[in-house]
Every structure is written in structure tokens, then in C-alpha cells.
């Protein structure tokens, strides 16, 4: 019997200090923006303990220094946007089901912030801000190191846009890969790297499939075994 290793198709984080640093280029492209869409597939291991950041540039104790954040807070998914020391949270209903893949899409169109779970609208609010915060913060996937918050579970297919995607667009493309040059697409991470649960210690960067080529750096991942690794 021949056994063949399977290619990696997602990243699994252990919730104990590992994360991916995307640098500041994505933040720079969103400074002063009045539209934003974040998409990701997530599979959380726990709904208890510290918050589980999925993606955002929250990394400082200065309240007004971050412009966007998507994270698990207990069994809720919460979408934050901020400017001028004011942050606004849009809180989903109890949608974080452990050990289950869930598609999240968070949209701010300049007036309304919305959270879609598996293509259905679960929450909306009207933040009183005109543009996103101007900041130099790095964007992290799976972590907020300064506050020791880390995501415990798997993440896949992360996309960030400087446009407000419609519900139709979200549902049409959430289950498939998209063209790299789609208008408004800032980053597009497939996580299709390494050997699933194999020894991947040399594959410590995350490739961006968008035309912007914003490579991420894997930080504190063991890159061997069934967690803190490509899976």
C-alpha cells in the first residue's frame, strides 16, 4: 500500500501565541478608506477563554490606533471599525460553532456595517464614522500579540477588499477561488501550502494570490504535526 502526503489547504493555529504578520502595507492601502469587506473561512476549536482574533490591525493600547478587526468573542463573531479614538462593534448572533467550518463576510459601506455568516445577514449597525483610521499598524491573522489574544482553530481563504461586497457577490464566490485581478481585491490568501500535518519548517511565509503580492510571515508556528501548522 502506497500512502501519499496530502497538500496543505488551510492553517491551524493553537491559540497559544502563533499568528501571521501581514505587515503594514494592507493598513496603508485602507487608510482613510470609506468601504471595506473582509472574508474568511474559520473553524474554531473553542468559544471560551480569551477573544480569538481572525484578522485586523489591532495591536496597540492606544484606543484610536486600529481601523478594523474581526474576531470571535465568546460564541459571537464581532466586526469592528474605528477612527479618531472611536471603535464601533457589530455583533453577530451566536454563530461560532466549534469544530465546524463557517464562512464570514464583514462589510462596511461607509454607512452600514454588516456581518454575514454562511451568506446570511446576522447583524448590522450604523457606525458614526466617515473613514477608517489612519494608522501604521501591522495587520495580523490569528492574533493580537500586544493583548495576548490568539485564535484557536483553522483559518482559510482570507480576502480583504476596499469595496463593499454585496450579499449576491458574497454568496456567488464564497465557495470558490476568484480571479487574482478582481477589482477592489487587496489580498487573497488561499493557504494552499506545505504538506498537511507534515514537516513544513521551511515554509514560513503565506503567499498572497492577489496582484498586490502582500506576503505574510508565519510567527511562532511549530510547522510540524497536526496543529500550529499547514493542515
N, C-alpha and C positions, 0 to 999 in steps of 0.2 A: 504494500500500500504506500503510495506516494502522498505526502502531506505538503501542501503549499501554503506559504505565508500569505495572508491577506493584506492588501494595501490599506493604509490608514485612510479614514473617511471623516474623522471628527477629532476633537481634542477632549481629553478627560482631565479635569483639574481636581485636586484633592482637598481644596478648601483650607489648606494649612500654610499658604504663603506662596503658591505658584500662580503666575499670571503671564499675560502677554503685553509687552510695551509697544505701542504703535508709534511712539514719538509724538512730536508736536505738529507735524505737517497737516494732519487731519483737522486739528483745532484751528490752525491758521486759515484753512480753507472755509471754516464755518464762522470765523469772527465777524460779527455784525450781520450774520445771515438772518433772514426772516422766514425761512422754511427749512424743515428738517424731517427726514424719515430714517428710522433705524429698524432693521430687520434681523432676526436671528432665530435659529432653531436651538432649543435648550432642553436639557433632560436633567433635572435636579435630583440629587441624592437625598436632600433633607430640606425641610421647611422650618427647622428650628435653629437656634443659635444666632450668630451674627448675620447681618444682611449679606446677600450674595450678589455683588455687582456683576453685571453681564458685559456692559460696555459703557464708558463715559470718561470724562476728563476731570472727575472729582479726585483731587489729590492733595488738598491743602486745607488748613483750618480757617483760612480767610473765606468767609461765607460767600462773597460775591465772585470768587475766582473760578468757578466752574460754570459751563454753559449747558451741558447736557449729561444725563445719566439714566441708564436703565438698569434696574436691579430687582432681585427678589427680596421682598420684605415680608417675613413670615410666609403665608400662603398667597400673598398678593404679588403681582408684578406692578412696579411703580415707575412711571416715566417722569423725569424731572427736566425742566428747562429753567434757565436763570439768566439774570442780568442785574447789574447795579445793586449787588448785595441782597437781591430778592430771588428766591427759588420757588418754583411752583410745581407741586406734585399732582399727577393724575394717577389715581389708584384703581387698579382693576378689581373686579370681584375675586373671590377665592379661586384662582385659576392655576396655581402652581401645584401640580400633581406630581408626586415623587415617582421617579423611575419611569417616566412617560415623556416621549418627545412632544414638544409643544412649539408651534410657530408663533413668534411675537412680532408685531409690527407697531411701531410708535410713530405717530405723525403729528407735527406741529405746522400749521399752515399760515402762521402769523396772527391768527385769532384763536383757533381752537386746537387743543391738544387731545389726541385720541389714542387709545390703546386697543389694538385688535389682537385677539387670541384665536389661532387657527382660522383666521379670516373673518371672525365675527367681532363686532364692536362691543367691548366690555366696559368701557369708561370713557368719559370726555370731560373737559373743563375749559375754561377761557382764561388763561394766564394774562395778566395785565403787563405785558412787556412788548416792545416793538421789535427788538432784535436780540439775538443771542449775545451773551457776554463776550467782550474782547479779552482774551487771556492767552498765556503762553503755555498752559498746562499740557502735559502729555496725555494721550488717550490710552486707557488700559482696557483689555479684555480680561474679564475674570477676576479683577482685583481693584482695591483701593488701598495701596500699601500704607499710606500715612495713618489711616484709621484701622488698619489690620482687618479689613473686610475682604473675604475671598469667596469665590463661587465654588461650590462643591457639586460637581456633576459634569455633564458633557455639553459642549457648545459646537455648533456647526453653522455654515452658510451665513456669515455675518455680512450685512451690507449697510452702508450709510450713504444717504443721498442729500443733496442740497435742494431737493424739490419735495413737495407734499404729494406722496403717492396716494392714489385713490383706492377705495376698497376693491374695485374691479381689478386694478393693476396688482394689488397685493395678492388677491386670490388667483389671478391668472398665472403668476410667476413664483408663488411661494414653494411649489413642489418641483421646480426645475432650475437649472443654471440659466443664466441670462447672458446676452452679448456683452462683451467687456466694454464696449463704447456706448452703452445705453446713456442717453442724455441725463445729466444730473447725478450719475453714479460716481461717488467719490472713492469708495473702497469696496472690494468684493472678495471675501475670504472663503475659499471652499474647504480648507483644512484637509485636502486630499494629499497627504504627505506621509512619508515614513512607512513602516511596516506595523500593522495593528498589533499592539501589545508586545512588540519586539524590542530589540536594542536599537535605539534611534538617537544616540548621544551626539551624533554628528549633524542631525537635522534640527537645529535650534533656531531657525527663523521661520516665520509664517509668510507665505507668498500671497501677494495681492494680485488678483486676476484682472483688476481694472486697469485702464490705461495710465493711471497715476502711479502705479507700482510703489505703493507705500508698504514696504516690508515691515513686519513686526518682529520683535525679539522675544523668544521664549525665555522666561525668567524663573529660576528656581524649580524647573520641572526636572524630575529624575530621568525621564525619557527611556525608562525600561519598565516592563511589567504592565499590569492592567489598569493602572491609574497614574496620574501625572505624566501622561504620555499620549502619543497618537494611538487612536483605537478605531 
